[in-house]
Amino acid sequence: MAFALGPRAKSAGYRLEAFDQIGSTNSEAMERARAGERGPLWLVTSEQTAGRGRRHRPWIAQRGNLAASVLETLDLSPAIAATLGFAAGLALEAALRAMAGSTVTFSLKWPNDVLAGPAKLAGILLEAEAVPGGQLAMVVGMGTNIVAAPEGTPTPATCLRALGLDTTAESLFAALSESWAEFRGIWQEGSGFGEIRRRWLALAAGLGQPVAVDTGNTTISGTFDTIDSSGCMIVRAAAGERIRISAGDVHFGSAASAGAD
């Protein structure tokens, strides 16, 4: 089976380039943007050898896993464009649910992971650069563990095969291309983020629970209260202060209680 776009994605004007193997679909997408490509364009593979996640952590897609990046050109500020990541989370969760039915429940971990139970199943990486004409080239990369999961990760990882789900990278991508077109339309250049936020919070992992967030400079502990209108996490500290966090590594449960060590 070959990679293919779903009908809704095709009608929305998306194009597709698939690779047997590639270093990084995100890097390839951004290189094309620098060379004048404006999308909307999907780049996909079932084997990625030099992918990366947040904070430049490696994200290697073993053969049979899915690495997919979509290039969009936006006339928006970087802050508004960044909220597209929440639409990506919803799109990926919807595609996974289409594959799993009711057998597995997925949740969204702020800012950019999809969980199956407590384990990480998929990650999302947004990258943006200014391009001529005052526009923003936005690349949204989504990596999903289908047949194998990495070991030794900060958050324990799992894969669809370990969850008892027999599917392929090609089948998941077809569903993802359709759900992306749906949630990209709801997001609508950021004007629909209120609805995206509402749906995202309904699937949020750890909402109302103890949380510790490592921002790189300090660790903020409290209760995961909500996300605000710009997508920042709001943590309610023990004294009642509401702290706004724009980026960080999130820890729930025992890790939060231990100060996310």
N, C-alpha and C positions, 0 to 999 in steps of 0.2 A: 504494500500500500504506500502510495506517495503522499507527501504533504499537499494539502489543498485548502483553499479558502472556502468557508461556508457561503451560501447564497447571499445572506444579508451583508457580509463583508464585501463580497464582489460588487453588489449594487451600490454600496457606499463609496466605491472607488479605490478600495485597497488593492495593492499589488503584493506579490509574494515572490521571494527568492529563497530556495531551500538549498542546504549544503549537506553533503554526506558527513563532513567533519569541518570544524572551523575553530580558530582560537577563541574568539569572543564575538557573539552576535551584536552585543552593544558596541564594541569597538568598530566593527565593520559598518554598523549603521551610522556612527558618528563620522567615520572617515568619508562615507558617501555624502553626508550632509555638508561636510567641508568642501567636497568636490562639486556641490551644486544640487544634489538630490534633495527634494523637498517633501517626498512622500505624498500620501500616506503609504508606507511600505513596511511589510513584515519580512524579517529575516529569521529563518528557523533552522534548527539542526537537532539531530538526536545524539550528537557527540560533540561536546565543547571541551577544548583542552586548556584554555587559558582564561576562563571566565572569572568574574570577581563579584563580590557582594559589597555591602557597605564597609567603610573603613578599609577598602582594598583587600578584604579577605578573599582568598581563592574560592571560586564556585565552579567546580569541575563537574560537567555533565557526562557521566559514563555513557557508553553507547546504550541506547534504549531509553535514556532520560530525555526530557524536553528542555531546550533552551530556545527562547523566542524573544525577539526584540521588535518593537514597532516604532517607526520614525514618523513623527508628526511635526509640522511647522506651525507655530502659534504666534499670533499677534498679541502677546500677553506679557505681563511682568513675570519674572521668575517665581515670585511668591505665589501668584495665582496659578501659574502653570504647575507648581509642585503639588497642588491638590489633586491633579490627575492621578497621582499614585493611589489615592483611595478608591477611585473608579477602577483602577487596575486590580486592586485587591478584591473588589466585588466581582469583577469579570472572571478572575481566576477561580474564586470560590464557586461561582455559578457553573463554570466549565467542569470543575471537579465533581460538583454535585450531579451534573448531568451524566458523568461516567459512573458514579458510585450509587446513585439512587438514594435509598434510605439506609444503606448499610453502614455508612460512616458519616459522622458529623464533623464539619470543618468550622474553624473560627479564624478571625483576623487579629493578628497581634500587631499593635502599633510599633513602628510606623509601616512595616512593609513585609510581614511574613504571613503565610497561611499555615495554620496548625491543624493536625489531626490528633485529637486528644492533647496531651502536653508536648507533643513532638513536632518539630518543624518539618513540613512537607514541601513547601515552596517559598521562594523569596523573590522580591521585586527590587529592582535598582533603577532609579531615575537619574538621567544625566542630561544636561542642557548646555548649549552654547549659543551665543549670539551669531547670527548669520547676516550677510548683506541685506539691506532693506529694512533694518530695524526689527527683524523677526527673531524668533527663538526656535532653534532646532531642539526638539525634545525627544529623547530616546527612552522608552520604557522597556526594560528587560525583565523577563519573567522566567525563572528556572524552576522546574518541578521534578522531584525525584519519583520516577515511575518504576524502574526495575532495581534501583540500588540507592542507598543513602550514604553520605560521607560519615566517617567516624571521627571522634575527637573534636566535634564542633562545640561552641559555647552553649548552644541549646541542643539537646538530643534531637537527632533527625530520624525520620522514617521515610518509607517509600510506599507507593500504592501496592506493589507486590506484597510487601510485608503486611499490609492491611487486608490482604485477601482479594485485591481487585486486579483483574486481568484486563489491561488495556494497553494501548500503544501511544507513543509520542504523536503519531499522525492523527489518531482519533481524538486525543485530547486537544491538539492544536486546532482541529476543525471546529470543535466546540468553543474553544477560546476565541477564535476569530469572530464567531457569531456573538458571544457575550461581550467582547470588547466593543464591537459596533454598537451594541445596545447601551452599555454604560457610558461609553464615550458620548453618545447622543444625549443621555440624561445629564451628564456633566456640562455639556454645551458651553465650552470656553470659560468654565468656572461659574457661570450664572446659575447652574443647577447644583452647585455644591451643597446647598441646604438639603436637598433630597438624597444626594450621595452620602452626606454625613449621617442622616437619619438611618439609612439602610446599613451603613458601616457599623454604627453603634449597636444595631440589633444583632450583629455577628461578632462584636468585639470580645476578645479574650480578656479575662481579668477585670472587667468593668465592675467597679464597686468593691474591689478586693485590694489587699495590701500589695504595694508595688515599690520597687527600687529601680531608679533610672540612673545609669552611669552616663553622664554627659561628656566624659573625657577629662573634665576638670574636677568634678565632684560627684557624689552620689546623693540623689534626692529621694527620700523615702516618705511614704504616706499612703493614701488611698487613690486609686485610679478613678477620678471623678467623671471625666468626659473628654471629648476633643472639642476645641472651639471652632469658630467660623473660618479659621485659616488652617485648621488641621493640627494645631499644636495640642499636645497632651496636657491636661489640667490635673495636677496632683494636689490633693488636699492633705496638708501636713497635720501632724497631731494637734497643733495649736489652732487649727482651723484656717490657716493661711492657704490660699489657692495659688499654686505655683505653675506658671506656664512654661512648658518645655518644648523646644523646637526640634531637638534631635537628641538621640541617646539610645543606649542598649537597655532594654526593659527586662526586668526579672520579676516573676510572680512567685507565690507560694513560699517554700522554704528558703529559696534564694533571696527573696525580698526580705524575709525575716532576719536573714543573716547579713543583710547589708549588701547583697549582690556581690559577694566575694568571688 
